[in-house]
Amino acid sequence: MTTIKRSTIRKVEDILRDYPKLDKYIEQREAELRYPTSQPDDNVGGGKSNYRDPDTLTRTLITIDEDKRLNSLKHQRDVIDNLLDESGPDTLTIIRELYFKKYPRFTLRGLVEQHLVNVSRSTAYELRNRFISDCAKELGLFDI
């Protein structure tokens, strides 16, 4: 296993902690793109145009499709979903307890001591580290 910079590990951990809220973030970003806030008109006495642009819907769809932030959020969600699907039950328990819960009850050591995962402490650390490493690779956050 290759070593990862501590900053990369922290970045992946932050992404994992945000995972339960990713769908909400995606929904909010799509709403921002569909219904942009308009700037107040400082053109006093200038009047308003009655012309409406018929291509507004097309531009909105293109904007949603090309938005980097939105695509990044979707990519993060897809990567984590795929890795969770490929993970075993012990890895799932570790990741859910350490990163997905708002207030985790156990540390990694506590999960092992309370027999919530059926592996040794060193194996539990290895499972967590492998999951984080795989996330980093799939998200393009570190080079091998």
Backbone bond lengths (Angstrom), bond angles and torsions (degrees), N, CA, C in turn:
res aa  C-N    CA-C-N  psi(-1)  N-CA   C-N-CA  omega(-1)  CA-C   N-CA-C  phi
1 M - - - 1.458 - - 1.524 108.87 -
2 T 1.311 115.39 131.83 1.454 119.87 179.42 1.521 110.27 -80.15
3 T 1.317 115.41 154.12 1.450 118.96 179.30 1.528 109.68 -86.06
4 I 1.302 114.55 147.41 1.457 122.43 -179.14 1.521 107.73 -117.17
5 K 1.316 116.27 144.77 1.453 120.06 175.52 1.521 110.01 -61.64
6 R 1.312 115.66 145.76 1.472 120.40 179.60 1.534 110.80 -60.29
7 S 1.327 117.18 -35.38 1.472 120.20 179.59 1.530 111.10 -65.03
8 T 1.331 116.75 -35.63 1.462 120.43 177.52 1.520 110.44 -68.23
9 I 1.331 116.66 -41.47 1.465 120.94 177.63 1.527 109.90 -59.72
10 R 1.324 116.28 -45.58 1.471 119.83 179.61 1.526 111.74 -63.21
11 K 1.324 117.09 -38.78 1.466 120.57 178.34 1.525 110.24 -62.90
12 V 1.330 117.23 -45.32 1.460 120.77 178.86 1.530 109.97 -63.99
13 E 1.328 117.58 -41.45 1.463 120.65 178.33 1.528 111.16 -62.00
14 D 1.330 117.11 -38.75 1.473 120.27 176.74 1.526 110.85 -64.02
15 I 1.323 116.70 -41.15 1.467 120.85 178.31 1.534 109.64 -64.27
16 L 1.333 117.20 -41.84 1.466 120.64 178.71 1.526 111.17 -63.89
17 R 1.325 117.36 -39.15 1.473 120.22 178.57 1.527 111.43 -66.38
18 D 1.337 116.69 -29.55 1.467 120.98 178.33 1.529 112.71 -83.11
19 Y 1.316 117.52 -13.06 1.466 121.68 -175.29 1.533 113.71 -50.96
20 P 1.341 119.31 -46.01 1.468 117.51 -179.77 1.533 113.70 -62.48
21 K 1.328 118.23 -18.30 1.463 121.78 -178.51 1.527 112.37 -103.28
22 L 1.324 118.43 0.90 1.466 120.71 -174.79 1.526 112.85 -61.18
23 D 1.326 118.06 -40.27 1.465 119.58 179.44 1.523 110.94 -61.56
24 K 1.329 116.54 -39.33 1.469 120.77 178.03 1.526 110.37 -66.06
25 Y 1.336 117.48 -42.08 1.463 121.30 178.28 1.526 111.15 -62.16
26 I 1.330 116.42 -41.43 1.464 121.08 179.49 1.523 110.13 -64.01
27 E 1.312 116.28 -44.80 1.460 121.49 179.03 1.534 110.97 -61.26
28 Q 1.334 116.88 -43.02 1.463 120.81 179.18 1.527 110.94 -64.14
29 R 1.324 116.78 -42.40 1.458 119.99 -179.03 1.521 111.21 -65.76
30 E 1.333 117.42 -39.96 1.462 119.93 177.43 1.522 110.67 -63.79
31 A 1.332 116.63 -38.67 1.467 120.26 177.52 1.528 110.79 -65.05
32 E 1.330 117.37 -39.44 1.470 120.78 177.44 1.524 110.62 -60.76
33 L 1.327 116.70 -38.88 1.460 120.47 -178.38 1.526 111.75 -76.52
34 R 1.318 117.94 -34.51 1.470 121.55 179.54 1.520 111.76 -73.36
35 Y 1.313 115.68 -39.65 1.464 120.97 -175.22 1.522 110.25 -124.15
36 P 1.326 117.33 71.16 1.459 119.15 -178.37 1.527 111.06 -65.57
37 T 1.306 115.07 145.51 1.464 118.30 177.72 1.514 107.59 -75.80
38 S 1.323 115.76 136.21 1.463 119.39 -178.72 1.520 109.34 -92.99
39 Q 1.308 114.77 147.76 1.451 120.99 178.85 1.530 108.51 -78.12
40 P 1.331 117.42 144.26 1.466 118.98 177.74 1.532 110.42 -63.35
41 D 1.320 115.56 142.85 1.455 121.05 -178.18 1.524 109.47 -85.33
42 D 1.326 115.65 117.16 1.464 120.88 179.54 1.528 111.20 -92.95
43 N 1.296 116.71 4.98 1.459 121.45 -178.51 1.527 108.91 -82.78
44 V 1.307 116.65 80.99 1.459 121.98 -176.56 1.522 109.65 -69.28
45 G 1.329 115.58 125.58 1.459 120.46 176.71 1.507 113.84 78.48
46 G 1.322 118.24 6.86 1.459 120.77 -176.77 1.506 113.65 -83.05
47 G 1.313 117.62 -14.74 1.455 120.22 -178.63 1.515 111.67 78.95
48 K 1.326 115.74 173.07 1.451 120.66 -179.59 1.518 109.56 -123.70
49 S 1.289 115.66 150.49 1.455 121.40 178.92 1.523 108.58 -85.90
50 N 1.321 115.87 144.22 1.464 120.86 175.89 1.520 111.22 -89.83
51 Y 1.323 116.98 0.42 1.459 121.82 -177.91 1.524 110.54 -77.63
52 R 1.320 116.08 128.23 1.470 121.60 175.26 1.519 107.97 -114.29
53 D 1.303 116.00 135.17 1.456 121.27 -177.13 1.531 109.76 -80.01
54 P 1.336 118.19 118.72 1.476 120.31 -178.40 1.536 112.71 -73.40
55 D 1.328 118.65 -13.80 1.459 121.41 -177.33 1.528 113.05 -91.41
56 T 1.319 117.95 10.52 1.461 121.28 -176.81 1.525 111.48 -59.91
57 L 1.316 117.88 -45.47 1.468 121.77 -179.36 1.530 110.16 -62.82
58 T 1.307 117.31 -43.86 1.456 121.06 179.91 1.520 110.73 -61.97
59 R 1.351 116.35 -44.78 1.459 119.98 178.65 1.514 111.48 -63.55
60 T 1.342 117.68 -38.15 1.466 121.40 178.75 1.521 110.23 -62.63
61 L 1.325 117.33 -44.96 1.464 120.80 -179.96 1.522 111.36 -64.31
62 I 1.329 116.49 -40.79 1.464 119.71 177.77 1.520 110.09 -64.63
63 T 1.321 116.55 -41.95 1.465 120.82 179.36 1.519 110.72 -61.76
64 I 1.327 117.79 -45.65 1.466 121.34 179.38 1.522 110.16 -62.40
65 D 1.325 116.60 -41.34 1.460 121.23 -178.38 1.531 112.18 -67.56
66 E 1.334 118.18 -31.69 1.451 121.89 -174.57 1.524 114.52 -102.68
67 D 1.323 118.11 -3.13 1.462 120.89 -175.91 1.533 110.74 -65.77
68 K 1.337 115.96 121.73 1.466 120.98 -176.03 1.520 111.99 -65.60
69 R 1.318 117.61 -42.78 1.470 120.70 -178.38 1.525 110.58 -63.89
70 L 1.329 115.94 -45.07 1.459 120.42 179.81 1.527 110.79 -63.24
71 N 1.318 116.87 -44.70 1.467 120.14 179.24 1.524 111.61 -65.17
72 S 1.323 116.91 -35.05 1.461 120.64 177.64 1.528 110.76 -65.40
73 L 1.324 117.34 -43.20 1.475 120.90 178.13 1.527 110.66 -62.37
74 K 1.325 116.71 -43.80 1.468 120.41 179.47 1.525 111.08 -64.83
75 H 1.329 116.32 -39.54 1.465 120.43 178.96 1.533 110.37 -63.94
76 Q 1.334 117.39 -43.64 1.463 121.10 177.88 1.522 110.39 -58.97
77 R 1.338 116.52 -46.50 1.466 120.72 -179.84 1.527 110.99 -60.86
78 D 1.322 116.73 -45.05 1.466 120.80 -178.16 1.523 111.73 -65.02
79 V 1.341 116.94 -42.10 1.464 120.97 179.52 1.523 110.33 -61.33
80 I 1.322 116.39 -48.49 1.472 119.99 -178.21 1.523 110.19 -66.10
81 D 1.330 117.93 -42.10 1.472 121.05 176.78 1.530 111.09 -56.35
82 N 1.320 116.55 -47.23 1.467 120.59 -179.10 1.523 111.82 -63.73
83 L 1.330 116.85 -43.60 1.467 119.85 -179.94 1.531 111.38 -66.64
84 L 1.325 116.92 -37.07 1.468 119.74 177.48 1.526 110.53 -65.63
85 D 1.343 116.46 -39.41 1.470 120.63 178.71 1.528 111.67 -63.22
86 E 1.335 116.40 -32.53 1.463 121.14 -177.92 1.526 112.89 -86.84
87 S 1.332 117.36 -10.00 1.468 121.46 -174.95 1.519 111.81 -84.53
88 G 1.322 114.13 155.30 1.454 120.19 175.89 1.525 111.02 -81.65
89 P 1.329 116.67 172.46 1.469 120.73 -176.72 1.536 113.57 -62.24
90 D 1.317 117.94 -35.34 1.465 119.52 179.72 1.532 111.05 -68.03
91 T 1.320 116.35 -42.25 1.466 119.90 177.73 1.525 110.05 -63.33
92 L 1.327 117.03 -41.97 1.464 120.58 178.11 1.523 111.37 -59.37
93 T 1.321 116.58 -44.99 1.463 121.00 179.10 1.524 110.82 -60.93
94 I 1.312 116.20 -44.11 1.470 121.13 -179.14 1.529 110.37 -62.42
95 I 1.324 117.19 -50.17 1.465 121.55 -176.03 1.531 110.40 -66.18
96 R 1.314 116.89 -43.77 1.477 119.47 179.72 1.520 111.54 -62.19
97 E 1.328 117.38 -43.79 1.468 120.34 -177.52 1.526 111.59 -70.18
98 L 1.320 117.12 -44.22 1.464 119.53 -173.84 1.528 113.47 -78.82
99 Y 1.339 117.87 -31.31 1.458 119.19 -170.48 1.526 115.45 -121.32
100 F 1.324 118.88 -30.91 1.457 119.32 -173.79 1.517 113.70 -90.01
101 K 1.306 117.63 -23.93 1.467 120.08 179.88 1.515 110.22 -79.42
102 K 1.326 115.43 139.88 1.464 119.66 178.56 1.527 110.34 -65.48
103 Y 1.320 116.47 -40.91 1.468 122.20 178.15 1.527 108.90 -127.87
104 P 1.338 117.57 87.60 1.472 120.15 -178.74 1.531 111.02 -60.89
105 R 1.323 116.02 139.06 1.464 121.02 178.64 1.517 111.92 -87.73
106 F 1.333 116.95 -26.15 1.460 120.96 -173.74 1.517 111.64 -127.11
107 T 1.313 114.79 151.70 1.464 121.82 167.32 1.515 106.74 -89.22
108 L 1.303 116.64 177.21 1.462 119.50 177.51 1.527 110.08 -61.23
109 R 1.308 115.74 -42.42 1.468 120.53 177.97 1.531 110.96 -62.56
110 G 1.331 116.57 -40.86 1.465 121.05 178.60 1.518 112.70 -63.47
111 L 1.321 117.08 -37.22 1.468 120.81 177.50 1.521 110.84 -61.18
112 V 1.331 116.18 -39.91 1.472 120.63 179.74 1.528 109.81 -71.28
113 E 1.333 116.97 -46.98 1.467 120.79 -176.84 1.525 112.52 -65.54
114 Q 1.340 117.25 -32.51 1.466 120.92 179.03 1.535 112.38 -87.93
115 H 1.324 116.43 5.45 1.473 123.94 178.60 1.531 112.21 57.99
116 L 1.332 115.96 34.38 1.466 120.11 174.59 1.529 110.93 -82.32
117 V 1.326 115.43 -18.79 1.466 121.47 169.90 1.525 106.44 -124.71
118 N 1.303 115.85 144.09 1.473 120.74 -174.49 1.521 111.73 -99.44
119 V 1.328 115.65 49.40 1.461 121.16 178.77 1.525 108.18 -138.39
120 S 1.332 115.50 166.46 1.461 120.05 177.05 1.532 109.38 -74.80
121 R 1.319 115.59 168.57 1.465 119.87 -179.15 1.527 110.56 -61.95
122 S 1.325 117.47 -44.18 1.473 119.51 -178.80 1.532 111.10 -64.06
123 T 1.327 116.86 -37.72 1.464 120.19 178.04 1.523 110.59 -68.01
124 A 1.326 117.09 -37.77 1.468 120.97 178.05 1.531 110.26 -61.71
125 Y 1.332 116.62 -44.78 1.468 120.24 177.01 1.528 110.59 -62.20
126 E 1.325 115.73 -39.92 1.461 120.45 179.62 1.529 110.85 -64.23
127 L 1.335 117.29 -42.30 1.469 120.90 178.61 1.526 111.03 -62.03
128 R 1.328 115.94 -45.40 1.474 120.30 179.18 1.529 110.54 -62.69
129 N 1.322 116.22 -47.41 1.463 120.21 -178.12 1.526 112.00 -64.07
130 R 1.327 116.68 -37.91 1.462 120.18 178.65 1.528 110.34 -65.80
131 F 1.335 116.40 -41.17 1.471 119.80 178.97 1.532 110.17 -62.31
132 I 1.327 116.67 -45.31 1.467 121.06 179.65 1.524 110.44 -64.00
133 S 1.321 116.45 -41.76 1.464 120.91 178.38 1.528 111.21 -62.49
134 D 1.329 116.86 -43.98 1.465 121.05 178.55 1.528 110.66 -63.49
135 C 1.324 116.89 -40.24 1.476 120.79 176.48 1.520 110.27 -60.08
136 A 1.311 116.13 -47.62 1.471 120.99 -178.92 1.525 110.50 -59.32
137 K 1.335 117.14 -43.29 1.464 120.62 179.74 1.517 111.02 -63.48
138 E 1.332 116.36 -48.76 1.469 121.36 -177.12 1.527 112.23 -66.10
139 L 1.332 116.63 -32.56 1.467 120.70 179.20 1.525 112.29 -84.43
140 G 1.333 116.32 -6.32 1.457 120.30 179.28 1.513 113.25 72.97
141 L 1.330 116.47 31.25 1.460 120.09 -175.71 1.518 113.45 -92.49
142 F 1.342 118.25 -11.04 1.461 118.01 177.05 1.513 110.89 -152.76
143 D 1.303 114.31 153.90 1.459 120.78 -177.69 1.524 110.39 -100.09
144 I 1.327 115.55 146.92 1.461 119.83 178.40 1.510 108.30 -89.72
